Amino acid sequence: MENKHIVPLTIPSYLVDFKQRLRPSNFMALAQESAMEAAGVLQFGFEDLAKHNLAWVVSRTKLVFEKIPMWKDRVEFHTWHKGVNGLYFIRDYQMLDKDGSILVNGTSSWITLNTQTRSLFRTDELAQWFDITPQCTDSALEENAGKIVVPKDSRLVTSHRVTYSDVDFIGHANNTSYIVWAMDCLPSELLRDNFPHVVEINFNKETRGGEVVDIFRKVKEDESSVVVLFEGRVEGITHFTARFTYKKI
């Protein structure tokens, strides 16, 4: 069923890294903006939810980079509301090149937050105000983004104080910031020679300005891949977990 929100764009220089590759955090920034636009078209966007003191919050994301998007690439960004699964609204993504080949497949799981109480709002109760019928039932990835568990023997690698550049208009650290924090802690040889094939992240608890996030890391390696896991804790409480998977060439 083809009914998707499609945005054509050319990847600009300020979204790429030192090898002219689209940064994963900036793919998530594009995904966030496209998701907000698409939700607005379906009449349950930011302004629509704000009337009920609610806001969309992404809870889990999984991205699979089939081919690396590069600076100046002309691409199309596709996104669609895939329906409700338990507590989550599922939204999928695809980035296609100018020839229609898939660059990135992605899926995300969203919840709604009461912006006054900062508590979660039941997904099924949104149906009293909004039509939450699936926009499209296609799947960019067959499985929804899953739970990430970081081994207990992970080690503290850095601490980050949440500042102005991290906080969005909902009043907490934006989802893209967490990817930046994690990637800044990746081993230098991975950043120099490789690009992550799979990027996964769970947002367990919102992080506010001024809080200090202790970031723990665990590296696993086998014959075919290198997997780097992260856990961010504030005063000992897990706020996010992430997993980056690199293929060995």
PyRosetta script that sets phi, psi and omega in degrees:
from pyrosetta import init, pose_from_sequence

init()
pose = pose_from_sequence("MENKHIVPLTIPSYLVDFKQRLRPSNFMALAQESAMEAAGVLQFGFEDLAKHNLAWVVSRTKLVFEKIPMWKDRVEFHTWHKGVNGLYFIRDYQMLDKDGSILVNGTSSWITLNTQTRSLFRTDELAQWFDITPQCTDSALEENAGKIVVPKDSRLVTSHRVTYSDVDFIGHANNTSYIVWAMDCLPSELLRDNFPHVVEINFNKETRGGEVVDIFRKVKEDESSVVVLFEGRVEGITHFTARFTYKKI")
pose.set_psi(1, 116.6)
pose.set_omega(1, -174.7)
pose.set_phi(2, -99.8)
pose.set_psi(2, 104.0)
pose.set_omega(2, 176.7)
pose.set_phi(3, -155.7)
pose.set_psi(3, 81.9)
pose.set_omega(3, -169.7)
pose.set_phi(4, -126.5)
pose.set_psi(4, 155.1)
pose.set_omega(4, 173.8)
pose.set_phi(5, -87.6)
pose.set_psi(5, 121.2)
pose.set_omega(5, -172.9)
pose.set_phi(6, -122.3)
pose.set_psi(6, 127.9)
pose.set_omega(6, -179.8)
pose.set_phi(7, -124.1)
pose.set_psi(7, 116.3)
pose.set_omega(7, 173.6)
pose.set_phi(8, -80.6)
pose.set_psi(8, 142.2)
pose.set_omega(8, 178.2)
pose.set_phi(9, -158.3)
pose.set_psi(9, 162.0)
pose.set_omega(9, 173.2)
pose.set_phi(10, -114.4)
pose.set_psi(10, 128.6)
pose.set_omega(10, -174.0)
pose.set_phi(11, -69.7)
pose.set_psi(11, 119.3)
pose.set_omega(11, -176.4)
pose.set_phi(12, -85.3)
pose.set_psi(12, 164.8)
pose.set_omega(12, -175.7)
pose.set_phi(13, -63.1)
pose.set_psi(13, -33.1)
pose.set_omega(13, -175.1)
pose.set_phi(14, -75.6)
pose.set_psi(14, -1.8)
pose.set_omega(14, 177.3)
pose.set_phi(15, -104.9)
pose.set_psi(15, 1.3)
pose.set_omega(15, -175.1)
pose.set_phi(16, -111.3)
pose.set_psi(16, 166.4)
pose.set_omega(16, -178.2)
pose.set_phi(17, -97.8)
pose.set_psi(17, -165.5)
pose.set_omega(17, -174.5)
pose.set_phi(18, -69.1)
pose.set_psi(18, -12.1)
pose.set_omega(18, 174.7)
pose.set_phi(19, -107.2)
pose.set_psi(19, 16.4)
pose.set_omega(19, 178.1)
pose.set_phi(20, 67.1)
pose.set_psi(20, 23.3)
pose.set_omega(20, 179.4)
pose.set_phi(21, -96.2)
pose.set_psi(21, 139.7)
pose.set_omega(21, 176.5)
pose.set_phi(22, -60.2)
pose.set_psi(22, 123.2)
pose.set_omega(22, 179.4)
pose.set_phi(23, -67.0)
pose.set_psi(23, 138.6)
pose.set_omega(23, 176.5)
pose.set_phi(24, -55.0)
pose.set_psi(24, -36.9)
pose.set_omega(24, 178.9)
pose.set_phi(25, -63.4)
pose.set_psi(25, -34.1)
pose.set_omega(25, 180.0)
pose.set_phi(26, -80.1)
pose.set_psi(26, -26.8)
pose.set_omega(26, 168.4)
pose.set_phi(27, -59.9)
pose.set_psi(27, -42.8)
pose.set_omega(27, 179.4)
pose.set_phi(28, -65.4)
pose.set_psi(28, -32.8)
pose.set_omega(28, 176.2)
pose.set_phi(29, -65.2)
pose.set_psi(29, -43.0)
pose.set_omega(29, 176.7)
pose.set_phi(30, -63.9)
pose.set_psi(30, -40.0)
pose.set_omega(30, 179.2)
pose.set_phi(31, -63.4)
pose.set_psi(31, -42.4)
pose.set_omega(31, -179.8)
pose.set_phi(32, -62.0)
pose.set_psi(32, -45.3)
pose.set_omega(32, -178.3)
pose.set_phi(33, -66.6)
pose.set_psi(33, -42.5)
pose.set_omega(33, 178.6)
pose.set_phi(34, -64.6)
pose.set_psi(34, -38.7)
pose.set_omega(34, 178.5)
pose.set_phi(35, -62.7)
pose.set_psi(35, -41.4)
pose.set_omega(35, -179.7)
pose.set_phi(36, -66.5)
pose.set_psi(36, -41.8)
pose.set_omega(36, 177.2)
pose.set_phi(37, -62.3)
pose.set_psi(37, -45.9)
pose.set_omega(37, -177.0)
pose.set_phi(38, -65.0)
pose.set_psi(38, -40.4)
pose.set_omega(38, 178.0)
pose.set_phi(39, -64.8)
pose.set_psi(39, -35.4)
pose.set_omega(39, 177.6)
pose.set_phi(40, -64.1)
pose.set_psi(40, -39.4)
pose.set_omega(40, 177.7)
pose.set_phi(41, -62.0)
pose.set_psi(41, -35.8)
pose.set_omega(41, 179.4)
pose.set_phi(42, -83.3)
pose.set_psi(42, 1.5)
pose.set_omega(42, 175.6)
pose.set_phi(43, 68.7)
pose.set_psi(43, 28.2)
pose.set_omega(43, 164.3)
pose.set_phi(44, -135.2)
pose.set_psi(44, 48.5)
pose.set_omega(44, 178.5)
pose.set_phi(45, -85.8)
pose.set_psi(45, -165.9)
pose.set_omega(45, -175.3)
pose.set_phi(46, -58.6)
pose.set_psi(46, -49.5)
pose.set_omega(46, -177.9)
pose.set_phi(47, -65.7)
pose.set_psi(47, -36.0)
pose.set_omega(47, 180.0)
pose.set_phi(48, -65.4)
pose.set_psi(48, -44.4)
pose.set_omega(48, -179.9)
pose.set_phi(49, -71.4)
pose.set_psi(49, -33.3)
pose.set_omega(49, -177.8)
pose.set_phi(50, -60.6)
pose.set_psi(50, -27.5)
pose.set_omega(50, 177.5)
pose.set_phi(51, -62.4)
pose.set_psi(51, -21.2)
pose.set_omega(51, 179.8)
pose.set_phi(52, -112.2)
pose.set_psi(52, 18.7)
pose.set_omega(52, -179.1)
pose.set_phi(53, 58.1)
pose.set_psi(53, 40.5)
pose.set_omega(53, -179.8)
pose.set_phi(54, -124.7)
pose.set_psi(54, 160.0)
pose.set_omega(54, 176.0)
pose.set_phi(55, -149.6)
pose.set_psi(55, 148.8)
pose.set_omega(55, 174.0)
pose.set_phi(56, -74.0)
pose.set_psi(56, 138.5)
pose.set_omega(56, 176.1)
pose.set_phi(57, -135.5)
pose.set_psi(57, 126.7)
pose.set_omega(57, 177.6)
pose.set_phi(58, -77.4)
pose.set_psi(58, 134.9)
pose.set_omega(58, -177.3)
pose.set_phi(59, -105.4)
pose.set_psi(59, -39.0)
pose.set_omega(59, -179.7)
pose.set_phi(60, -144.6)
pose.set_psi(60, 145.7)
pose.set_omega(60, 176.6)
pose.set_phi(61, -142.0)
pose.set_psi(61, 141.6)
pose.set_omega(61, 172.0)
pose.set_phi(62, -134.5)
pose.set_psi(62, 127.9)
pose.set_omega(62, -180.0)
pose.set_phi(63, -123.4)
pose.set_psi(63, 134.1)
pose.set_omega(63, 175.8)
pose.set_phi(64, -118.8)
pose.set_psi(64, 114.4)
pose.set_omega(64, -179.7)
pose.set_phi(65, -89.3)
pose.set_psi(65, 103.7)
pose.set_omega(65, 179.4)
pose.set_phi(66, -76.9)
pose.set_psi(66, -34.2)
pose.set_omega(66, 176.0)
pose.set_phi(67, -149.4)
pose.set_psi(67, 144.3)
pose.set_omega(67, -172.7)
pose.set_phi(68, -77.7)
pose.set_psi(68, 120.9)
pose.set_omega(68, 172.4)
pose.set_phi(69, -68.5)
pose.set_psi(69, 136.8)
pose.set_omega(69, -173.7)
pose.set_phi(70, -120.5)
pose.set_psi(70, 162.9)
pose.set_omega(70, 175.7)
pose.set_phi(71, -54.4)
pose.set_psi(71, 135.2)
pose.set_omega(71, 178.9)
pose.set_phi(72, 76.5)
pose.set_psi(72, -2.6)
pose.set_omega(72, 176.6)
pose.set_phi(73, -62.1)
pose.set_psi(73, 134.9)
pose.set_omega(73, 172.0)
pose.set_phi(74, -90.6)
pose.set_psi(74, 120.0)
pose.set_omega(74, -172.7)
pose.set_phi(75, -133.0)
pose.set_psi(75, 168.7)
pose.set_omega(75, 168.9)
pose.set_phi(76, -121.5)
pose.set_psi(76, 133.6)
pose.set_omega(76, 177.1)
pose.set_phi(77, -104.1)
pose.set_psi(77, 119.3)
pose.set_omega(77, -179.7)
pose.set_phi(78, -109.4)
pose.set_psi(78, 136.7)
pose.set_omega(78, 174.0)
pose.set_phi(79, -146.1)
pose.set_psi(79, 151.7)
pose.set_omega(79, -179.7)
pose.set_phi(80, -156.9)
pose.set_psi(80, 145.9)
pose.set_omega(80, 175.5)
pose.set_phi(81, -79.0)
pose.set_psi(81, 117.7)
pose.set_omega(81, -172.5)
pose.set_phi(82, -97.4)
pose.set_psi(82, -2.4)
pose.set_omega(82, 178.8)
pose.set_phi(83, 113.7)
pose.set_psi(83, -169.2)
pose.set_omega(83, -175.5)
pose.set_phi(84, -108.1)
pose.set_psi(84, 136.8)
pose.set_omega(84, 174.6)
pose.set_phi(85, -130.9)
pose.set_psi(85, 100.4)
pose.set_omega(85, -177.2)
pose.set_phi(86, 63.6)
pose.set_psi(86, -119.3)
pose.set_omega(86, -179.4)
pose.set_phi(87, -81.1)
pose.set_psi(87, -11.0)
pose.set_omega(87, -166.1)
pose.set_phi(88, -111.7)
pose.set_psi(88, 144.8)
pose.set_omega(88, 163.1)
pose.set_phi(89, -89.8)
pose.set_psi(89, 130.4)
pose.set_omega(89, -176.9)
pose.set_phi(90, -102.6)
pose.set_psi(90, 127.8)
pose.set_omega(90, 176.5)
pose.set_phi(91, -127.8)
pose.set_psi(91, 127.8)
pose.set_omega(91, 179.7)
pose.set_phi(92, -104.9)
pose.set_psi(92, 160.9)
pose.set_omega(92, -178.9)
pose.set_phi(93, -136.9)
pose.set_psi(93, 150.8)
pose.set_omega(93, 165.7)
pose.set_phi(94, -145.1)
pose.set_psi(94, 140.1)
pose.set_omega(94, 169.2)
pose.set_phi(95, -113.4)
pose.set_psi(95, 126.0)
pose.set_omega(95, -178.3)
pose.set_phi(96, -115.3)
pose.set_psi(96, 146.7)
pose.set_omega(96, 175.9)
pose.set_phi(97, -81.5)
pose.set_psi(97, -179.1)
pose.set_omega(97, -174.0)
pose.set_phi(98, -64.6)
pose.set_psi(98, -18.0)
pose.set_omega(98, 179.2)
pose.set_phi(99, -96.2)
pose.set_psi(99, 0.7)
pose.set_omega(99, 178.7)
pose.set_phi(100, 89.8)
pose.set_psi(100, 4.1)
pose.set_omega(100, 176.7)
pose.set_phi(101, -79.8)
pose.set_psi(101, 145.8)
pose.set_omega(101, -175.9)
pose.set_phi(102, -78.5)
pose.set_psi(102, 126.2)
pose.set_omega(102, 173.2)
pose.set_phi(103, -92.1)
pose.set_psi(103, -46.1)
pose.set_omega(103, -176.2)
pose.set_phi(104, -138.8)
pose.set_psi(104, 135.5)
pose.set_omega(104, 168.5)
pose.set_phi(105, -111.5)
pose.set_psi(105, 140.1)
pose.set_omega(105, -179.7)
pose.set_phi(106, -152.1)
pose.set_psi(106, 155.8)
pose.set_omega(106, 173.8)
pose.set_phi(107, -140.5)
pose.set_psi(107, 151.3)
pose.set_omega(107, -178.6)
pose.set_phi(108, -143.3)
pose.set_psi(108, 150.5)
pose.set_omega(108, 180.0)
pose.set_phi(109, -118.9)
pose.set_psi(109, 128.2)
pose.set_omega(109, -172.9)
pose.set_phi(110, -120.7)
pose.set_psi(110, 149.3)
pose.set_omega(110, 172.4)
pose.set_phi(111, -128.3)
pose.set_psi(111, 172.9)
pose.set_omega(111, 176.5)
pose.set_phi(112, -114.2)
pose.set_psi(112, 141.6)
pose.set_omega(112, -176.5)
pose.set_phi(113, -116.6)
pose.set_psi(113, 133.9)
pose.set_omega(113, 171.3)
pose.set_phi(114, -75.7)
pose.set_psi(114, 116.1)
pose.set_omega(114, -173.0)
pose.set_phi(115, -73.3)
pose.set_psi(115, -13.5)
pose.set_omega(115, 177.5)
pose.set_phi(116, -91.7)
pose.set_psi(116, -45.8)
pose.set_omega(116, -178.4)
pose.set_phi(117, -91.5)
pose.set_psi(117, -13.6)
pose.set_omega(117, -175.4)
pose.set_phi(118, 62.0)
pose.set_psi(118, 22.1)
pose.set_omega(118, 178.4)
pose.set_phi(119, -101.4)
pose.set_psi(119, 159.4)
pose.set_omega(119, 179.1)
pose.set_phi(120, -74.1)
pose.set_psi(120, 148.3)
pose.set_omega(120, 179.0)
pose.set_phi(121, -112.3)
pose.set_psi(121, 135.0)
pose.set_omega(121, -175.4)
pose.set_phi(122, -60.4)
pose.set_psi(122, 129.4)
pose.set_omega(122, -177.7)
pose.set_phi(123, -57.1)
pose.set_psi(123, -44.9)
pose.set_omega(123, -174.8)
pose.set_phi(124, -68.1)
pose.set_psi(124, -20.2)
pose.set_omega(124, -179.4)
pose.set_phi(125, -75.1)
pose.set_psi(125, -16.1)
pose.set_omega(125, 177.7)
pose.set_phi(126, -64.7)
pose.set_psi(126, -23.8)
pose.set_omega(126, -177.8)
pose.set_phi(127, -63.1)
pose.set_psi(127, -17.4)
pose.set_omega(127, 178.6)
pose.set_phi(128, -71.6)
pose.set_psi(128, -19.2)
pose.set_omega(128, -178.9)
pose.set_phi(129, -117.8)
pose.set_psi(129, -28.3)
pose.set_omega(129, -169.6)
pose.set_phi(130, -128.8)
pose.set_psi(130, 151.0)
pose.set_omega(130, 172.9)
pose.set_phi(131, -83.7)
pose.set_psi(131, 108.5)
pose.set_omega(131, -175.6)
pose.set_phi(132, -103.5)
pose.set_psi(132, 21.2)
pose.set_omega(132, 175.8)
pose.set_phi(133, -59.3)
pose.set_psi(133, 139.0)
pose.set_omega(133, 178.5)
pose.set_phi(134, -54.4)
pose.set_psi(134, 136.0)
pose.set_omega(134, 176.7)
pose.set_phi(135, -77.6)
pose.set_psi(135, -37.0)
pose.set_omega(135, -178.5)
pose.set_phi(136, -157.7)
pose.set_psi(136, 138.2)
pose.set_omega(136, -177.2)
pose.set_phi(137, -101.3)
pose.set_psi(137, 7.0)
pose.set_omega(137, 173.6)
pose.set_phi(138, -60.8)
pose.set_psi(138, 155.0)
pose.set_omega(138, 178.4)
pose.set_phi(139, -122.2)
pose.set_psi(139, 120.1)
pose.set_omega(139, 172.1)
pose.set_phi(140, -68.1)
pose.set_psi(140, -40.0)
pose.set_omega(140, 173.2)
pose.set_phi(141, -127.4)
pose.set_psi(141, 141.8)
pose.set_omega(141, -174.5)
pose.set_phi(142, -66.5)
pose.set_psi(142, -36.6)
pose.set_omega(142, -178.6)
pose.set_phi(143, -107.0)
pose.set_psi(143, 144.9)
pose.set_omega(143, 175.2)
pose.set_phi(144, -69.2)
pose.set_psi(144, 161.3)
pose.set_omega(144, 177.7)
pose.set_phi(145, -59.0)
pose.set_psi(145, 132.5)
pose.set_omega(145, -174.2)
pose.set_phi(146, -102.1)
pose.set_psi(146, 179.0)
pose.set_omega(146, 179.6)
pose.set_phi(147, -78.9)
pose.set_psi(147, 137.4)
pose.set_omega(147, 179.7)
pose.set_phi(148, -109.1)
pose.set_psi(148, 124.0)
pose.set_omega(148, 177.7)
pose.set_phi(149, -113.6)
pose.set_psi(149, 125.7)
pose.set_omega(149, -178.4)
pose.set_phi(150, -98.0)
pose.set_psi(150, 132.3)
pose.set_omega(150, -179.7)
pose.set_phi(151, -56.4)
pose.set_psi(151, 149.4)
pose.set_omega(151, -177.4)
pose.set_phi(152, -69.0)
pose.set_psi(152, -18.4)
pose.set_omega(152, -179.1)
pose.set_phi(153, -90.5)
pose.set_psi(153, 16.3)
pose.set_omega(153, 173.9)
pose.set_phi(154, -64.3)
pose.set_psi(154, 154.9)
pose.set_omega(154, -174.1)
pose.set_phi(155, -117.8)
pose.set_psi(155, 144.7)
pose.set_omega(155, 177.3)
pose.set_phi(156, -66.9)
pose.set_psi(156, 127.1)
pose.set_omega(156, 179.7)
pose.set_phi(157, -113.9)
pose.set_psi(157, -26.8)
pose.set_omega(157, 178.1)
pose.set_phi(158, -166.6)
pose.set_psi(158, 168.5)
pose.set_omega(158, 172.9)
pose.set_phi(159, -128.7)
pose.set_psi(159, 139.8)
pose.set_omega(159, -176.8)
pose.set_phi(160, -127.9)
pose.set_psi(160, 125.6)
pose.set_omega(160, 174.2)
pose.set_phi(161, -88.2)
pose.set_psi(161, 127.2)
pose.set_omega(161, -177.9)
pose.set_phi(162, -71.5)
pose.set_psi(162, 123.1)
pose.set_omega(162, -174.2)
pose.set_phi(163, -125.7)
pose.set_psi(163, -172.8)
pose.set_omega(163, -176.4)
pose.set_phi(164, -48.6)
pose.set_psi(164, -45.9)
pose.set_omega(164, -174.1)
pose.set_phi(165, -70.4)
pose.set_psi(165, -13.6)
pose.set_omega(165, -179.0)
pose.set_phi(166, -90.7)
pose.set_psi(166, -26.4)
pose.set_omega(166, -166.2)
pose.set_phi(167, -92.0)
pose.set_psi(167, 134.1)
pose.set_omega(167, -179.1)
pose.set_phi(168, -101.3)
pose.set_psi(168, -173.1)
pose.set_omega(168, -173.6)
pose.set_phi(169, -76.7)
pose.set_psi(169, -3.3)
pose.set_omega(169, 172.0)
pose.set_phi(170, -85.9)
pose.set_psi(170, -15.2)
pose.set_omega(170, 175.5)
pose.set_phi(171, 99.5)
pose.set_psi(171, 14.4)
pose.set_omega(171, 176.1)
pose.set_phi(172, -136.3)
pose.set_psi(172, 171.7)
pose.set_omega(172, 179.6)
pose.set_phi(173, -60.5)
pose.set_psi(173, 129.4)
pose.set_omega(173, 179.9)
pose.set_phi(174, -68.9)
pose.set_psi(174, 150.2)
pose.set_omega(174, -176.8)
pose.set_phi(175, -58.1)
pose.set_psi(175, -31.2)
pose.set_omega(175, -179.5)
pose.set_phi(176, -67.0)
pose.set_psi(176, -28.7)
pose.set_omega(176, -178.1)
pose.set_phi(177, -64.0)
pose.set_psi(177, -36.9)
pose.set_omega(177, -178.2)
pose.set_phi(178, -62.3)
pose.set_psi(178, -39.6)
pose.set_omega(178, 178.1)
pose.set_phi(179, -64.2)
pose.set_psi(179, -40.3)
pose.set_omega(179, 177.6)
pose.set_phi(180, -61.4)
pose.set_psi(180, -47.7)
pose.set_omega(180, 180.0)
pose.set_phi(181, -57.2)
pose.set_psi(181, -44.6)
pose.set_omega(181, -177.9)
pose.set_phi(182, -67.2)
pose.set_psi(182, -47.0)
pose.set_omega(182, -176.5)
pose.set_phi(183, -67.0)
pose.set_psi(183, -27.4)
pose.set_omega(183, 175.8)
pose.set_phi(184, -69.3)
pose.set_psi(184, -12.2)
pose.set_omega(184, 178.7)
pose.set_phi(185, -105.2)
pose.set_psi(185, 5.8)
pose.set_omega(185, 180.0)
pose.set_phi(186, -73.9)
pose.set_psi(186, 147.8)
pose.set_omega(186, 175.7)
pose.set_phi(187, -55.6)
pose.set_psi(187, 138.4)
pose.set_omega(187, -172.9)
pose.set_phi(188, -60.3)
pose.set_psi(188, -33.9)
pose.set_omega(188, -178.2)
pose.set_phi(189, -68.6)
pose.set_psi(189, -29.7)
pose.set_omega(189, 175.7)
pose.set_phi(190, -68.5)
pose.set_psi(190, -43.5)
pose.set_omega(190, 180.0)
pose.set_phi(191, -66.1)
pose.set_psi(191, -34.7)
pose.set_omega(191, -176.6)
pose.set_phi(192, -74.9)
pose.set_psi(192, -43.0)
pose.set_omega(192, -168.3)
pose.set_phi(193, -107.8)
pose.set_psi(193, -9.6)
pose.set_omega(193, -170.5)
pose.set_phi(194, -138.3)
pose.set_psi(194, 168.2)
pose.set_omega(194, 174.0)
pose.set_phi(195, -134.0)
pose.set_psi(195, 137.2)
pose.set_omega(195, -176.5)
pose.set_phi(196, -64.2)
pose.set_psi(196, 133.6)
pose.set_omega(196, 175.7)
pose.set_phi(197, -78.3)
pose.set_psi(197, -39.7)
pose.set_omega(197, 179.9)
pose.set_phi(198, -129.3)
pose.set_psi(198, 132.9)
pose.set_omega(198, 175.4)
pose.set_phi(199, -122.8)
pose.set_psi(199, 124.2)
pose.set_omega(199, 179.9)
pose.set_phi(200, -130.8)
pose.set_psi(200, 144.0)
pose.set_omega(200, 178.7)
pose.set_phi(201, -150.1)
pose.set_psi(201, 140.3)
pose.set_omega(201, 172.4)
pose.set_phi(202, -114.6)
pose.set_psi(202, 132.1)
pose.set_omega(202, 174.9)
pose.set_phi(203, -103.8)
pose.set_psi(203, 104.0)
pose.set_omega(203, -173.5)
pose.set_phi(204, -87.4)
pose.set_psi(204, -32.3)
pose.set_omega(204, -175.4)
pose.set_phi(205, -154.7)
pose.set_psi(205, 137.9)
pose.set_omega(205, -178.1)
pose.set_phi(206, -67.3)
pose.set_psi(206, 148.0)
pose.set_omega(206, -178.4)
pose.set_phi(207, -117.0)
pose.set_psi(207, 131.0)
pose.set_omega(207, -172.9)
pose.set_phi(208, -107.9)
pose.set_psi(208, 162.1)
pose.set_omega(208, 178.0)
pose.set_phi(209, -56.3)
pose.set_psi(209, 138.2)
pose.set_omega(209, 179.8)
pose.set_phi(210, 91.7)
pose.set_psi(210, -19.0)
pose.set_omega(210, 179.2)
pose.set_phi(211, -73.5)
pose.set_psi(211, 150.5)
pose.set_omega(211, 179.2)
pose.set_phi(212, -106.4)
pose.set_psi(212, 123.5)
pose.set_omega(212, -178.9)
pose.set_phi(213, -102.0)
pose.set_psi(213, 117.4)
pose.set_omega(213, 173.7)
pose.set_phi(214, -86.7)
pose.set_psi(214, 124.2)
pose.set_omega(214, -173.5)
pose.set_phi(215, -109.1)
pose.set_psi(215, 121.1)
pose.set_omega(215, -179.1)
pose.set_phi(216, -106.3)
pose.set_psi(216, 148.2)
pose.set_omega(216, -175.4)
pose.set_phi(217, -136.2)
pose.set_psi(217, 143.8)
pose.set_omega(217, 174.5)
pose.set_phi(218, -137.3)
pose.set_psi(218, 128.2)
pose.set_omega(218, 179.5)
pose.set_phi(219, -108.7)
pose.set_psi(219, 128.1)
pose.set_omega(219, 175.7)
pose.set_phi(220, -119.5)
pose.set_psi(220, 139.7)
pose.set_omega(220, -177.4)
pose.set_phi(221, -139.7)
pose.set_psi(221, 138.4)
pose.set_omega(221, 172.0)
pose.set_phi(222, -135.8)
pose.set_psi(222, -164.5)
pose.set_omega(222, -174.4)
pose.set_phi(223, -67.7)
pose.set_psi(223, -26.1)
pose.set_omega(223, -172.7)
pose.set_phi(224, -110.7)
pose.set_psi(224, -18.2)
pose.set_omega(224, -173.2)
pose.set_phi(225, -152.8)
pose.set_psi(225, 162.4)
pose.set_omega(225, 169.2)
pose.set_phi(226, -120.3)
pose.set_psi(226, 126.1)
pose.set_omega(226, -179.7)
pose.set_phi(227, -116.7)
pose.set_psi(227, 126.9)
pose.set_omega(227, 178.1)
pose.set_phi(228, -116.3)
pose.set_psi(228, 122.0)
pose.set_omega(228, -179.8)
pose.set_phi(229, -108.3)
pose.set_psi(229, 144.6)
pose.set_omega(229, -179.9)
pose.set_phi(230, -129.9)
pose.set_psi(230, 148.2)
pose.set_omega(230, 170.8)
pose.set_phi(231, -136.7)
pose.set_psi(231, 128.0)
pose.set_omega(231, 177.0)
pose.set_phi(232, -107.1)
pose.set_psi(232, 124.0)
pose.set_omega(232, -177.3)
pose.set_phi(233, -120.2)
pose.set_psi(233, 140.9)
pose.set_omega(233, 172.2)
pose.set_phi(234, -117.2)
pose.set_psi(234, 115.9)
pose.set_omega(234, -176.9)
pose.set_phi(235, 51.3)
pose.set_psi(235, 42.1)
pose.set_omega(235, 175.2)
pose.set_phi(236, 84.3)
pose.set_psi(236, -4.6)
pose.set_omega(236, -178.9)
pose.set_phi(237, -101.1)
pose.set_psi(237, 130.5)
pose.set_omega(237, -178.6)
pose.set_phi(238, -69.0)
pose.set_psi(238, 123.2)
pose.set_omega(238, 176.8)
pose.set_phi(239, -104.2)
pose.set_psi(239, -29.9)
pose.set_omega(239, 174.9)
pose.set_phi(240, -155.0)
pose.set_psi(240, 156.4)
pose.set_omega(240, 168.8)
pose.set_phi(241, -131.7)
pose.set_psi(241, 152.3)
pose.set_omega(241, -178.7)
pose.set_phi(242, -147.9)
pose.set_psi(242, 155.2)
pose.set_omega(242, 178.1)
pose.set_phi(243, -141.7)
pose.set_psi(243, 127.5)
pose.set_omega(243, 176.6)
pose.set_phi(244, -115.3)
pose.set_psi(244, 125.0)
pose.set_omega(244, -179.5)
pose.set_phi(245, -113.0)
pose.set_psi(245, 124.6)
pose.set_omega(245, 179.0)
pose.set_phi(246, -112.7)
pose.set_psi(246, 132.2)
pose.set_omega(246, 173.7)
pose.set_phi(247, -81.7)
pose.set_psi(247, 140.0)
pose.set_omega(247, 172.7)
pose.set_phi(248, -84.9)
pose.set_psi(248, 136.0)
pose.set_omega(248, -178.3)
pose.set_phi(249, -93.7)
pose.dump_pdb("model.pdb")
